[in-house]
Amino acid sequence: MAKEKTVFVCNACAGEHPKWTGQCQSCGEWNTLHEQIQAATGKDVSRFSGLTPQREITSLHDVKSENVSRIECGISELDRVLGGGLVPGSVVLIGGDPGIGKSTLLLQCASNLVAMLPTLYVSGEESLQQIAMRSERMGLKDTDLGLLTDNNLEQLLATAQSHKPKLLIVDSIQTLYTDQLTSAPGSVAQVRETAARLVRFAKQTDTTVILVGHVTKDGSIAGPRVLEHMVDTVLYFEGERSSSFRLIRAIKNRFGAVNEIGVFAMTDTGLREVTNPSAMFIERYQPDSPGSIILVAREGTRPLLVEVQALVDQSSLGNPRRVSVGLDSSRLAILLAVLNRHAGVSMYDQDVFVNVVGGVKVHEPAADLAVLLAVISSFRDRTIPADLAVFGELGLTGEVRPVQGGLERIREAEKLGFKRIIIPEANKSGSSKAKISVEPVSHLSQVLAKVFND
């Protein structure tokens, strides 16, 4: 077996150095050297030679597809985001802010699955007593779940190879370290190397591995970006600290749809599933308040009703403020320009604030009509009918463009008891059977006429 050595590689120019220095001698950049393992020349020069065996080239039409049986977690909202459940041999990375509920969710998942398959929960952040206290508070103390508190990767893998679990949960990847590197746990080199070896372990043993990842100030998973490329599924835990609602969003999923969400509510006994999130997000909707309207959004395959609020106020600044929470700020500036050009409503001296209630983040352009109607409602101090819901994208020429899943959105609004819905003209196909009054529009002027009688 060839002996492995470490080198320091520059992230900017890929130059190699035998030891760490503050400045790269090749390109002159500072603090760009990170430790990597480099195998010496010999018979076994590749650390990943066992990841996939060498095979002959196979034509695509000769490959037989097989339906892999998924492992249901016992938490339907989590199974939905995963695409139906966990896939054997897959690696799932879940990230989120501290205290958002990552460890709580995984402890619930592990407790549900331990009766069906061998499960090992590895924690590098909590002691056994702390895990036991949390599980007792959640009512999970009687489960026969295997626990391990260790930060050393070699000892973790040795224990896993001895006990042969089918589900391995590591909380968290930033606390692990390998003896082959001298850098501290959480460094780029340690995170990349420990994750790569856990991925190799998952593929070789057909073990499902779930990794918990810390996040940076901007909300992205800490560590090298390659970490998200190595795993099969990347989930983000979202939510406001002041709210009990939590959302899990799939950013990457090789075995299911991306941008799928699961909705939970944090309680004293753990996370509780929310089976009807639309009703939850609009339960405190005040229909008689100017600047408020219901948007029929779509997250993954799920239509979702959320409340969009706007506040327009006289600005005392030379450059009026444009602030949006849960929406794209640059999109708000574009919509205000369209409103000025095609509706004659100018807000050059007004501060505009837009918010999606409940901590939901809407990334699709189908929110354009709801945002503009909420802004005009607040600006004119006129209420929007309580039985009205909207969705639709707005073009730069003032036309209302179609969006995906129009029929599903209409059915969701109908199910929640709304009487009217304004939709793009191109989305009216198949809506004739709906019990709700469907009002298709093709231009911004038609929207204002239907809502404000302009």
Long-range contacts (C-beta under 8 A, 24 or more apart in sequence): 1-42, 1-44, 2-39, 2-40, 2-41, 2-42, 2-43, 2-44, 2-45, 3-40, 4-37, 4-38, 4-39, 4-40, 4-47, 4-180, 5-37, 5-38, 5-39, 5-40, 6-35, 6-36, 6-37, 6-38, 6-180, 6-181, 6-182, 7-35, 7-36, 7-38, 8-33, 8-34, 8-35, 8-36, 9-33, 9-34, 9-36, 34-183, 34-187, 34-188, 34-189, 35-181, 35-182, 35-183, 35-187, 35-189, 36-189, 36-192, 36-193, 37-180, 37-181, 37-193, 48-196, 48-200, 50-200, 50-204, 51-200, 51-203, 51-204, 52-203, 70-255, 71-113, 71-116, 71-117, 71-167, 71-208, 73-109, 73-112, 73-113, 74-109, 74-112, 74-113, 75-105, 75-108, 75-109, 75-112, 75-273, 76-273, 76-275, 77-248, 77-262, 77-263, 77-264, 77-273, 77-274, 77-275, 78-105, 78-109, 78-248, 78-262, 80-260, 80-262, 80-302, 81-235, 81-248, 81-249, 81-250, 81-253, 81-256, 81-260, 81-261, 81-262, 82-233, 82-235, 82-250, 82-253, 82-255, 82-256, 83-250, 83-253, 83-255, 83-256, 83-257, 83-260, 84-255, 84-256, 86-167, 86-208, 86-210, 87-208, 87-232, 87-255, 88-166, 88-206, 88-207, 88-208, 89-202, 89-203, 89-205, 89-206, 89-207, 89-208, 90-202, 90-208, 90-209, 90-232, 90-233, 90-254, 90-255, 91-198, 91-199, 91-202, 91-208, 91-209, 91-210, 91-211, 91-230, 91-231, 91-232, 91-233, 92-208, 92-209, 92-210, 92-211, 92-231, 92-232, 92-233, 92-234, 92-235, 93-173, 93-211, 93-213, 93-221, 93-227, 93-228, 93-231, 93-233, 93-234, 93-235, 94-210, 94-211, 94-212, 94-213, 94-234, 94-235, 94-236, 94-237, 94-248, 95-212, 95-213, 95-214, 95-215, 95-220, 95-221, 95-234, 95-235, 95-236, 95-237, 96-215, 96-236, 96-237, 96-238, 97-215, 97-219, 97-237, 97-241, 98-214, 99-241, 100-237, 100-238, 100-239, 100-246, 101-237, 101-239, 101-246, 101-264, 101-266, 101-271, 102-171, 102-212, 102-237, 103-134, 103-171, 103-212, 104-134, 104-138, 104-266, 104-270, 104-271, 105-237, 105-248, 105-264, 105-271, 106-169, 106-171, 106-210, 106-212, 107-131, 107-134, 107-135, 107-138, 107-140, 107-270, 108-138, 108-140, 108-270, 108-271, 109-169, 109-210, 110-145, 110-167, 110-169, 111-135, 111-140, 111-143, 111-145, 113-167, 114-143, 114-144, 114-145, 114-146, 115-143, 115-144, 117-165, 117-166, 117-167, 118-146, 118-163, 118-164, 118-165, 118-166, 118-167, 119-145, 119-146, 119-165, 119-166, 119-167, 119-168, 119-169, 120-146, 120-147, 120-148, 120-159, 120-160, 120-163, 120-165, 120-167, 120-168, 120-169, 121-145, 121-146, 121-147, 121-148, 121-169, 121-171, 122-147, 122-148, 122-149, 122-150, 122-156, 122-168, 122-169, 122-170, 122-171, 123-147, 123-148, 123-149, 123-171, 124-149, 124-150, 124-151, 124-170, 124-171, 124-172, 124-175, 124-176, 124-185, 125-171, 125-172, 125-175, 126-171, 137-268, 137-269, 138-269, 138-270, 139-269, 139-270, 151-175, 151-176, 151-177, 151-185, 152-176, 152-177, 152-178, 152-179, 153-177, 153-178, 153-179, 153-194, 153-197, 153-198, 154-178, 154-179, 157-197, 157-198, 157-201, 160-201, 160-205, 160-207, 161-205, 164-205, 165-207, 166-206, 166-207, 166-208, 167-207, 167-208, 167-210, 168-198, 168-201, 168-202, 168-207, 168-208, 168-209, 168-210, 169-209, 169-210, 169-212, 170-198, 170-209, 170-210, 170-211, 170-212, 171-212, 172-211, 172-212, 172-213, 172-214, 173-198, 173-211, 173-212, 173-213, 173-223, 173-227, 174-213, 174-214, 174-222, 174-223, 186-214, 186-222, 186-223, 188-223, 188-224, 191-222, 191-223, 191-224, 191-227, 192-223, 192-224, 192-226, 192-227, 195-227, 195-230, 195-231, 196-230, 199-230, 199-231, 228-252, 238-359, 238-361, 239-266, 239-359, 240-359, 243-358, 243-359, 245-274, 245-280, 245-358, 245-359, 246-271, 247-359, 247-360, 249-299, 250-300, 257-300, 257-301, 258-300, 259-299, 259-300, 259-363, 260-299, 260-300, 260-301, 260-302, 261-299, 261-300, 261-302, 261-304, 277-302, 277-304, 278-303, 278-304, 278-305, 278-306, 278-412, 278-416, 279-305, 279-416, 280-358, 281-305, 281-306, 281-307, 281-357, 281-358, 281-360, 282-306, 282-307, 282-416, 284-357, 285-386, 287-383, 287-384, 287-385, 287-386, 288-383, 288-386, 289-383, 290-377, 290-378, 290-380, 290-381, 290-382, 290-383, 290-384, 291-374, 291-375, 291-377, 291-378, 292-374, 292-377, 292-384, 293-370, 293-373, 293-374, 293-377, 293-384, 293-388, 293-389, 293-390, 294-370, 294-388, 294-389, 294-390, 294-413, 294-418, 295-356, 295-362, 295-366, 295-367, 295-370, 295-389, 295-390, 295-391, 296-366, 296-389, 296-390, 296-391, 296-409, 296-410, 296-412, 296-413, 296-421, 297-360, 297-362, 297-364, 297-366, 297-367, 297-391, 298-364, 298-366, 298-403, 298-404, 298-405, 298-408, 298-409, 301-405, 303-405, 303-408, 303-409, 303-411, 303-412, 304-360, 304-412, 305-389, 305-412, 305-413, 305-416, 306-356, 306-357, 306-358, 306-360, 306-362, 307-356, 307-357, 307-358, 308-354, 308-355, 308-356, 308-357, 308-367, 308-370, 308-371, 308-374, 309-354, 309-355, 309-356, 309-357, 309-374, 310-352, 310-353, 310-354, 310-355, 310-371, 310-374, 310-375, 310-377, 310-378, 311-351, 311-352, 311-353, 311-354, 311-378, 312-347, 312-350, 312-351, 312-352, 312-353, 312-375, 312-378, 312-379, 313-350, 313-351, 313-353, 314-349, 314-350, 314-351, 315-349, 315-350, 315-351, 317-351, 320-347, 320-348, 320-349, 320-350, 320-351, 320-352, 321-351, 321-352, 321-353, 322-351, 322-352, 323-351, 323-352, 323-353, 323-354, 324-353, 324-354, 324-355, 325-354, 325-355, 325-356, 326-355, 326-356, 326-359, 326-360, 326-361, 326-362, 327-354, 327-356, 327-361, 327-362, 327-367, 327-371, 328-363, 331-365, 331-368, 331-371, 332-371, 334-396, 335-368, 335-371, 335-372, 335-375, 335-394, 336-375, 338-372, 338-394, 338-395, 338-396, 338-398, 338-444, 339-372, 339-375, 339-376, 339-444, 341-398, 342-397, 342-398, 342-443, 342-444, 342-445, 343-376, 343-398, 343-444, 343-445, 343-448, 345-376, 345-379, 347-375, 347-379, 350-379, 364-403, 365-393, 365-394, 365-401, 365-403, 366-391, 366-392, 366-393, 366-403, 367-391, 368-392, 368-393, 368-394, 369-393, 369-394, 369-400, 369-422, 369-447, 372-444, 372-447, 373-447, 373-451, 376-448, 376-452, 380-452, 382-452, 384-451, 385-420, 385-451, 387-417, 387-418, 387-419, 387-420, 388-418, 388-419, 388-420, 388-421, 388-422, 388-451, 389-413, 389-418, 389-420, 389-421, 389-422, 390-421, 390-422, 390-423, 390-447, 391-421, 391-422, 391-423, 391-424, 392-422, 392-423, 392-424, 392-427, 392-441, 392-447, 393-424, 394-444, 398-443, 398-444, 398-445, 399-442, 399-443, 399-444, 400-424, 400-425, 400-441, 400-442, 400-443, 400-444, 400-446, 400-447, 401-426, 402-426, 402-427, 403-427, 406-431, 407-431, 410-434, 410-436, 410-438, 422-447, 422-450, 422-451
